[in-house]
Amino acid sequence: MTVDSWLSTFSETFDGSGFRIAEARAVAEFMRRYGAPAGSFVEGRRRGDQELVILDLLTAAPQRPVYPIRPAERIGILFARENAQPFVTMLRDDFPDTEHQQLVPEGMPAAICIDDRPWAEARLTWTPAELVERVLKWFRRAGRGELHDARQPLDPVLIGSQLSFFIAGSVLDAGTPQDLIAEHDPGDGTILCVRPAQQGKLGSAEPFSIATYKVPGERMKRLTFAPHTLASLGAMLAERGIDLFADLRTRLGGWIAEGPAAAWRLNGRFAVIVEMPIVSPRGVQQDGLDHRAFVTAHSAGDIAVALGIAQQSMGMGAVGYVKRFGAAAPDETAIAAIEVQSAEVYLAFEPDFAARLAGRSAPDDRSVVLVGAGAIGSHVADDLAREGRFRWTVIDDDRLLPHNLARHVARGDAVTRPKARILADHINLTLTGPARASAIAANLFANGDDSAAIEEALRSADIVIDATASVLAARHLSDHQTQARRACVFFNPAGTGAVLLAEPADRALTLRDLEAQYHGLVLRTERLADHLGQPAETVAYTGACRAITNRIPQSRASILSGLAGSGLAAAIDSEAAVVCIWSLTPDGGVTVDTTAPQTVTRFRAGEWEIAFDAGLVARLHEMRDARLPSETGGVLFGIVDIPAKHIHIVEASAAPPDSTEQPGSFVRGVAGVEEMMESVRRRTAGQVRYVGEWHSHPPRSSARPSAVDGEQIDWLAALMGMDSMPALMVIAAERELAVIFADQHAEPLPPLCVDAARRER
C-alpha cells in the first residue's frame, strides 16, 4: 500500500477549524498562527474517530545528510482519540529506514519515534510547540547521523557435640512448652533445623525431642563450665532459677499419658536448648544472649525412666514406655550416667534478630507500600528488610527480563516472573517466620480488582515509598488521599547519583514540593550541573526502539542503593523532611548535597494552583534590596503539570545585564536569557521551564499591579498562549508578594495541616 492509498482511507478532508479532537485542533492552530518558521499546515483528514494533521515541515537538513532527509518533509500527525498519544508518520513512500522508528502495521507509512517516555508521563508537559520541536529535532539528528542505535561470645566456647541447631527466636519466645522436631540438613547430617512438630508428619527427620528454657536475666550467673551429664545440667539450671527435673517430670509424663500418639516423641533423642544472657568475667551483663544446646544419646523415654515416671514396656505396645504405677524418686545414679554434649545454637534470621544485628532494639513493624520493584527498589527493600524494618506490600506490574539481572536482587530462575512477587518472596525467604511481604503484580494505575487492592494497601499504609523513577507515579502518590507519609528514591540518569525525597511526618510538605526544591538545589549547586544533564550510557537488550537500559554496573547500583536505603531509614525515623543527593566521584568518593526543606506558600487562580517556597521569597527580596532604590526583576522558572493544573515556581533569575533599572520603572533585558533557559532545561532534564516574569516595586509601594504591569500581563498572556500556557507574574514589594495569574490576582491557600485521624495513628 502506498502513502496515497493509505491517505485515501482518511476520506474526509477539512481545514484547521474542522478538528474534533482537541489536541489535533491545537496543533493545527499552533502551526497556522505561530508555525511559519517551522513549516505550514496543509490540511486535516478524518477516518472514523481518528484525525490526521498534515504538515509540511522545514527539516534544516544539511547539504549532504547522513540519511536522505529532504529540506522539507510532509508528515501526518495521527490522533486516534482524545487524550491518546499522537503518532508521527512520514508521508512519502521512499522515506529512509532509520533508527528510532516505530514498528507499524504493513501498509502504514513510516512512523518516527520522537519521545521515549510513556505517554501518561509525556502528556504532563505536552504542548503543540513541544511536539513540533521534537519532530524537528528528530530530523536534525537524522540529517547529522545522530540517531544512534542505543547500545547496572563472651562466654567460653563449649567443645562438645558436632551438631549445630538452627532455631527461630520466636520458637524460644513461645512461652508455653511445645512439640519441637529437628530436621537434618540434606547436605550435612550435623546441621539440624528446629521447628514445631506436626504430629505424624516427621518426614525423613531424625526425631529429636527438644525442651527449651530461658534463664531470667536477674538469675543469670556466668557460665564457667560445660555440663557433661544430665545431673550437672540440672544443677546448672537450678542455680539460675529453672527446675529442670520438675518440668521434665510434668512434660514427659504428659507424653506418656498420650500413648501411641506420642511414640515419636518418647523415642526421639532428647536435647535441651537454653537461652542465657551473656555475663562478663566481672559479672556484668552484656548486650546479647547466648544460646546453647545440650544433647544426649538417650531417648526422651529413657529420661522419663530415670526420672521415675515411666518404665520400659518390655516389648508390649508400640510406644516402648508405659507410665510407672506408684511413687518413685528419680534415679540419681541413672541421671548422672546420662551424658550430655554441648552443641552450637544459631538463631534463625527473624525480624527482631535482624534489628539487633543492625543496632536497633526492636523490629520496625510499620506498614510500607513500595511502588517499584526494579533496581533501586529491590535493593533498598532488601537492605531495609535485612534490618528488620517494615511489613511490605510491593506494587509493580513489570516482569523480570534477563537484562534486569544486571542490577536486581533476583536470580536467573526468576526470569519472566512479576518483579513484585519476586521481591516479596525474596523478603519472606530472607526473614524466618510469618510472611513480612506481599505483592500486587499490577500497574499503579490499574483498574478493577487490582485497583481496589492497591487503594486498600495505600490507605492502610504508614509509609509509601516511590521507587519507580517515574515523575507521573511520584506525583500521583503525592496527591493520593492516603494519610501515609511519602518518600521517593531514584538514580540520576547517568547512574552516578542517588536521590532521596522524604516528606515530613506531618506532611506539611508533599513530594511535589520536595521535587521542586530538589530541582532548585540542582540549579543552584555548581557541582550538580551534570547531575541530570549528563546523558546516560545505554545498551539495547532487544531490537525494539525503546528496548534500551542504562549501562550502570551493579557495584555502583549497590553503593547508591545502600546510601539511599540508609538515608531513607534515618529520614523515616525522624520527623523532618529530607532532600538529599549522593554523588559518586571518579576516585570512589561520595559527595552529599542537601537543602533544608522550606515551607511552601500556595495560591489558587481559577483551576490552577501556584506554589513556591520560602527560600524563593527570600531570594526575590535579596535581589530587590540589592538594587534599591531602583526597580529590578527577571524571569521565573518552574515545574508545570498541565493535567493537574499545577505550577511550582522553582527559581527566579536576576535582571539580565541589558535591563533598564530605574527608581520608577524596570524593563527586563534579553542578553543571555535564551542561554539561561537552555541551561535550566538541560540541568533539570526538561522538568523546569520558563513560567513567567517577576519584578520589584520601590519602597513604600504595595505589590498591587500598576497600569504598566497590566500591559506586561497582556504581553505575557500572548507569549504563553503560543505554548498553551497561562501567564504568570510575581511582584515583590517591601512587605508583600503578589501573584498575578492569567489576568487575575491569585488568592493564597491555607497551609497543609495534619488530619486529625493521622494524629491519632
N, C-alpha and C positions, 0 to 999 in steps of 0.2 A: 504494500500500500504506500502510495506517495504522500507527501505532505499535503498536496492539494486535495487528494481524495479523503485524507483524514480531516482536513478542514471542512470539507463538504458535509461531514456528519454534523457539524455545527451550522445547521441550515438557517438559523435566524440571525440576521446581522442588524446592527444598530449603532448609533453614535454614543458618546460618552455619557449621555443622560439616561440611557436605557437600562443600565445595570440594576439588577435586583439585589445582588449580594453586596453588602456594604463595603467589604474590603476591595472588591473589584472596582466598585464605583470610586473609592478613594484613590486607587492607583491611576485610574483614567483622569480624574480631576487633577491630581498632582501633576501628571505629565502635560495636561492642557494648560495649566496655569504657570507652572514653575519648571517644567522639564525640558525647555528648549535647549539648554546647553548639553543635555544628555541624549536628546533624540526627540521623537514625536509619537503621539498617539495615532494609531491607524484606524482601528475600529473595534467594536465589541461583537462577540458571537455567543450564541446560546445553543445548548443541546440538552433538552430536558431541564434539570435543575442546575446543570453545570454552565459556567460562564467563562469565556476566554477573552482576556485583554490582549490585543495585538499591538505591539510597539515596534518601532524602528529605533534601535539604539546605536549611538556612535561609540565604537569599541576602543578607540585610541590604540588600535593595533600598530605595532612598529612596522617599518618598511619591509622587513624580512621576518615575519613572525615565525616562531618555532612551529606552531600549528597554523594551518591556513585559515586564520580568523580574518574576516573582511573588515574594512573600516566601518561599515555599517552592517548590522545583522538584524534580521527580523525575528522577533521572539513572540511566543504566546505564553501568557501567564494564566494558568488554568486554576480556577477556583471550583472545587467540586461541590461545595456547600458553604453556608455561613460558618465562620469560625474554624474553617479547615485550613490545613497547611497548603499554600499555593505551590504549584509545580511550574517550573520554568522550562518551556520547550523551545527547541531551535527549529525555526520554520524554513528550513531548506533541506533538500534530500541528501546533499553531499556534505553535510556538516561533519567535520572531522571527529574521529573517535579519540577522546582524550581521557585522562584521569578525571576523577570526580564527576562522573556522570551517573545518573540513576539507572537502575535496571528497570526497563519499561516493557510492557507487552509488545509482541510483534505487531508491527503496523503503526505504532505510535512514534512520533518524532523523537529525536534525541532530547533528553531532559538533563540539564546540568544540576549538579549538587552545589548549592550556594551557601548552605548552612548545615553544620554537623550537629547542631543542637536538636533535641526533641522539640516538636512543635509546641507542646504545652509550655516549655520554657522559653522558646524563641518568641512566642507571641506576647510575652511580658513587655518586650520593648519594640514590638513590630510596628513599623510605620511604612507608608508608601515610599518615603525617601530612603529609608534603610534598605528596603527590598531592591530598589533600583540601584543603589550604591553597591550592594552585594553582587548583583549581576554584572555591573561594570567592572568591579574588582576581579570577578572571575575571568572576564575577557582579558583584562590587563595581564593577569598571571598566566593565562593560557598563551597569550602572544609572546611573553618572555620565557616561556617554558618553565614556569614556577609552579605549575600544578603537579607538585612532586608526588610520587607514589609513596604514600605514607608507610615507611618501613621502620616490673617491680616487687658422858653425863658427869655430873659432879660426883655421883656415887661410883664406886669401882665397877668395872665390867665384870660380870659374873660368868665364869667359864663353866660350861655345863653341856646341855643338850645341843646338838647340831640343828635342832628345829628352830624355825622362826615363825612367829604368829603375826598375822595381819588382822587387826580388828578395828572396827569403827568406834570412835569415841562415843557415839550415840548408843551403842550397844552397852558400853560400860556405864553410861549415864541412865540407863533404863530404870534403875531403881529396884524394881521387883525382880526376883530370880526368873530366869527364862532358860528354855532349852537352847543350847548352842551346839553347833557342829563345826568341825574344822575340816576343810577340804584341801587335799594336796594340790599344789600347782602341777599341772600336767608335765611341765618340763623339769621340775625339781621336787623330789619327794621330801625335801627338808623344809619346804615353804608351805605353810598352812594358812588358809584364809578362813577366818571365823565368821560365821553368820548364824542368825536364828534358824533353828531346825524346823523343817516341815515334816510332821510325823509321816513315816512311811515313804519319804522321798529323800533317801540318802544318796542315791546315785552311786557313783564309784568311790565316794568319800570313805576314808577310814573313820569309823565312828569314834570321835573324841568327845567325852562328856566333860564340859568345861563349867567351872564355877568362877564367877567374877566378884571382886571386892574392891572397895575404895577406902583407903586409910584416911580418916579425918586429918586435916592439916594440923590441928592443935594436939593431936595424939602422935604425930609422926616423930620418930626418933631416927637418927642417922643409921642407915643400913650399913653395918660393918662386916657382915659375913653372909655367905650364901647358905640358906638352909639346905641340908643334904638329905634329910628324912622328913616324912610327913609330920613326925613329932616335933622336930625343930621348926618346921614351917608353922605349925600350930602355935608354938611358943612365941615365935617372932611376931605373928599377927596378934596374939593375946597382949603383948606389950604395947600394941598400937590400937587397942580397943576393939578387936574383932575376935569373937569366939568361934573359931573355925569349926571345931568339932560339934558344937551345939547346932550350928547352922547346917552342917552336913547330915547330922542325925535326922533333922527335920526334912531336909531336901531329899535325901536318898530314901528315907522312909516313905515319902510320898510316891516316889517312883516304884518302889517295891509293891505298894498297895495297888498300883495300876495294873499289875500282872503283865500279860504278854505285850500289851501296848508299849511298855517301857523296856522291852527286851534290848533294843538297840542302845539305850542309854546305859543300862546296867552292865552291858558287855563291852562298852567302848572304853578306850584308855582314858584315865582320869587326869585332868590338869586343872590348875588354879591360875587365874590371871589377876594380878594385883596392881592397882594404881596407887602410887605413893608420891606425895610432894617431895621434891628434892631438898635435901638439907646439906649445908656446907659442913666441912670438918669442924667449924667453930659453933655448929648448932644453929646457924642462921638459915631460915627457909629461903630458898631461891625462887626465882621466877621460872617455874617449869615443873613438869611432872615426869616421874619415871614409871614405866610400865614393865612389869616382869611376869613371865610365865614360869610356873613350876610344874614339871611334867613327871608323871610316874610311869612305870612299866606295868602297873596294875590296872584292872578294870574298876569302874565305879562300884560294881558288885563286891569286889574284893575289899574295897574301902568300907562298904556297908557291913561286911562280916567283921572286919577289925574293929569297927565302932560298936559292935554288939547288937545291931538291929536286924541282921539278916543271917542266914545260913545257906550253904550251898544245897541245892535241891537234889543232889546225888543222881543226876540224870533224869529226874522226873520233871516234865514240863519243858516249855520252850525257853523260859527265861534263864534258868540255871541257878536262880536265887529265890528264896522264899522268906517271908517275914519270920523272925525268930519270936517264939512264944516265951513269955516270961522275961522279967527284967534281967539285963546282963550289962555289966560295966564294960567300957571299951577295953580292948586288949592292948595295954600299953606296949607290951613287947612286940606284938604284931605291928602296931602303928610305927614303932621305932624302927622296925625292919623294912618298912616301905620306903625305898629310896626315891628322892626327887632330884631332878636336874633343872637348873635354871635355863630358860630359853629367852631369846630376844623377842620383844613385842614391838611391833611397828603400828602406829595409829594410821588408820585409813585417812585419806585426804578429804576431810569433810570441811564444810564452811567455817566452823569455829577453829579448827586446826589451821586452815588456810589463813584466817585472820590473824592468829597468833604468830604464824611464821612471817606475816607481813608487818608485824609490830603493832597490831591492833588488838584490843582486849576482847572484842566480840565481833561476830559476823554482822554485816550490814544487810538487813532483811527488807530494805525498801524495794518497792516495785518499780522496775525500769522498763520502758519500752525503747528498744533500739531499732531505729529505722535505717536500714542499710547494713548488709552483712558482707560487704566487699573487703577490700584490702585493709583499710584503716578500721572499719567497723569490726571485722573479725578479730584483729589483733588487740584492739582496745578492750573488747569484751573478754577475750581470753586473758589479758593482763588483769583486769579487774575481778573477774570470776576467780582467778587463782589467788586473789587477796581476800576471798570470802565476801565479795561485795555483790549485793543485789539479787533479786529474783527477776529473771529476764523474760521478756516477750520480744522475740525477734521478728521484724517485718521486712520482707524483701521478696519480690516476685522473680528475681533473676535466678538462673541456673548456673552451676559451676561448669565452666568450659576449661579445656586443657590449659590455655594460656593464663587462666586465673591462678593456677598452682604456683606461678612465679611469686605471688605476693598474697598468700592466703593461708590460714591455719589448716585448711583441708588437705586431705591426701588424694592420691590418684584414684583410689577406688570410689571416691565420691563424685567423680565427674558425671555430669548431667543431672545430679540431684539438686533440688532447690537449696540455695545458699542459706536461707533462713533455717531450714531443718538441719542442714549440716552443722551450722553454728550452735543451734540449740542442743543437738546430740553431742557435739564436742564439749560443751559446758557440762552436760549431765554425765558424760563419761569421765570427765576430769575430776569432778567432785563426787565423792561417795555419798550415798543417802538418797532421800527423796529428790525428785527432779527439781532443779532450780531454774530451768529454762523451758519455754515452749515456743513454738514457731507458728507464724501466719505467713504462708508462702503466697503472698498476694501483693499487688501494687497498692501503694498508699492511697491511691485514688480509685480503688476498686469499687464495684457495685455489688449488690446482693448480699449473700451470707458473709462473704469476706469483708464487705464494708461494715456490717454490723459487728463482726468480731474485732475489726480494727478500732471502731469507735468505742467499744466496750473497753478494750485494752488501754486506749488513750485516756479515757475518762477515769479509769481506776488507777492510773499510774501515779507514782510520786514524782518521777523524773522521766523526761522524754529526751533521748539523745538522737540527734540527726547526724548520720554518718553517710549520707547519700552523695555528698558533693554536688547536690542539685539546689540551685537557688529557688526553684519552684517548690521543692519539698520543704526546705527550711522556712520559707515564708508561709506555706500552708500550715506547718506545725506551729509557727509563731502565732498565727491567727486563730488556731483551734480553741474551742471553748473549754478544753480540759483545764483543771486547776494545777496540773503538774508543772514543776519548774522545767525549763528547757535548756538544753546545751547543744552545741554543734561542733563537730571536729572534722577537719578535712586537710588534705595535702594541697599545696600550691601546684599549678600545672606542671612545673618542671620537676616536681618531686624533691625539691631541696629544702622545703619548709613545711611545718605543720601549724595549723591554726586552731585555737580554742576560743569559742564564744560561749559564755555561761551567764544566764540570767541571774539576777539577784533572787534571794529566797522569796521576797515579796512581789516579784515580777513587776516592779515599778518600771523596769526597762525590759523590752522584749527582744527577741532575736532580730527583728527588723531594725531596732535601734542600734543593737550591737554590730550588725552588719555594716551600717553606715559609719559607725565610729571606727570600726576596723579599716574600712577603706580610707577614712580620714587619716588614720595612723600611717597607712601605706603612702599616702600622698605627702605627708609631712616629714617622713623619715627617709633621708637620702639613701641609706644603705639598703632600703627596701625598694629601690627604684625598679629592680628587675624581679621583685617577688612574684608579681602576677604577669609582668610584661615579658619575661623570658619564655620563649616558646618551648613546649615540651618536646622531647625526643620521642618519636613514636615508632611502632613496628606493626605491620599488618599481620593479623592472625588468620584471616581468610582473604579471599579475593574481593569481598564486598567493599563498597566505598567507605562505609563507616566502621568497618571491622578493623579498627586500629586500637592499640592500647599503648599507654605511656611506657617508656623504657625507664623503669625505676628498679634498681636492684633490691632484692629482699632485705639485704643488710641495712640499706638506707630506710626502707619502709618500716623495718622493725625498730630502728632507733627513733624515728619520728613518731611512730605509734606509741612507743613507750613513753616518750616525752608528753605526748597528748594525753595518754591514759593517766599518767602521774598528775599532770596538771588538772585534768578533769576530776580525779578523785579529791584533790585538795580543794578545788572550787566547790564541789558538791558538799563537802564537809564544812564549808564556811557559808556566811550569809551574803557575801558581796558578789557583785557582778565581776566578770573577768573577760578581758580581751587580751589575748597573748599570742605571739608568733615566735616559734622556734625556727631558726635557720641554721643549716649545716654549712660550715665553711670548708673550703677545699682541703685544709690541713687536718680535718677531723674535729674541729671545734664546733661549738654551738653558741650562737648569739640569741639573745632573748630580747624581744621588743614588746612592751606593754603600754597601755594607756589606761589611766584611771577613768572608768566609765562615767560619763556626765549625765546629769538629769536632762530630760527631754521635754521641750515645750511643743504642744500640738495645737494646730489651728484647723478649723473647718471652713471651707468655702464651697458652697454648693455640694456636689458629690465628692469633692476632693478633700483629702486630709494632707496637711503640710506639717512637717516636723523638723526640728533642729535641736541641737543640744546646747548646753550652757557654754561649752568651750567655743562654739562658733560665735555665740553672742559676745563673749569676752574678746575674741579676735576682731570682730567688727568694731567694737568700741575702742580697742587699741589702735586700729588703723584710723578711725575717726579722730581720736585725740591727738595722734601724731601729726595730723595735717591742719589742726585748728590754727587760725580762725577760718581757714578755707574749708570748703566742702570737698569731699572725696568720694570714691566709690570704686566699683569693679564689677566683675561677673560672678555669678553663683553657679556652683556645681552641685549636683545631687543625684540620688538614685530614684528612678522613675519606675513605678509599677502601673502600667496603663490599665490592665483589667481590674486591679484593686483600687484604682483612682488614688494613688498614694505617692507623694513626693517627700523624700527626706533630704534636706539640704545638708551636704557634707562639708563643703568648703567654700570660701569666698576669696577672691583674688584682690590684691592691691590695685590701685589705679595704674593702667599702662603708662609708660613714660611719655607718650604724646598726648596725655589727657590735659584738659584745662581745669585747674582747681583754683577757685576764687572764693572770697568770703560769702558771696551771694549766689554762687552757681557752680555747677560741675558738668563738664562734658567729657564722657569717657572716650579715651583714645582707642586705637586699634592695633598699635605696634605690639607684636608678639602674641596677640590674643589667639590667633589661629594655631600657632605653635604650642601655646599653653593648653589649648583644648585637645590637641592631638596627644600631648604628653599625659594629660589626665586620662584620656581614653586608653592609652597604652598601659599606663601604670595600674589601672584598675580593670584590665581585661574587658573594657567596654561597659562596665557596670555603672560608672559615674559619668555624667554628661552635663552639658550646659543646660541650665534650667531657668535662668533669668538674670536680673541685674540688681545691684544694691547701690545705695548712695547715702551720704550723711546729710543731716541738717545742722545748721550752725547753732551756737549756744543760745539758750533761752527760747528755742523754737521747738514746737511739737513735731511728732512724726506724721502729722496729717499731710497727705499728698497735696502738693501745690498744683497750679494750673499746668506748669511745665511738666510736672510728674504725670499728669493726666495724658499729656501728649506722648510722653515716653511709653506709658502703658498701651496706648493705641498702637505705637510703633512695635512694641513687643508682641502684642496680640497678632499683628500681621506677620511678624517674623516667625513666631512659634506656630502660627497656623499652618505654615508651609509643612511643618512636621507633625501636624495633628496634635499639637500640644497647646495647653493654655499658657497665658502669660503670667509671670511671677516677678514681683518686685518687693524688695525689703528696704525699709527706710530706717536708718539708725539715728535717733535723736539723743539729746543729752541724758534723758532718764527713761526712754522707752524705745520700743522697736515696733514698727508697723509692718504687717504683711499684706500686700495688695496682690490680689489673685484674680486674673481674668476680669478686670474692671470692677471688682468688688472687694470690700475690706474683709479679710479673713477673721473669723471670731475665734478666740482662744478656747481650747477644750480643757476640762479639768484633768489633773494628773491621774495616771493609773493608780488604782489602790487595790489592796488585798481584799479579796472576797471573804466575807465572814466565815463561810464554810471552810475555806483554806486555813484560816487562823485556828480552826478547831481541829484540824488534822494532826 
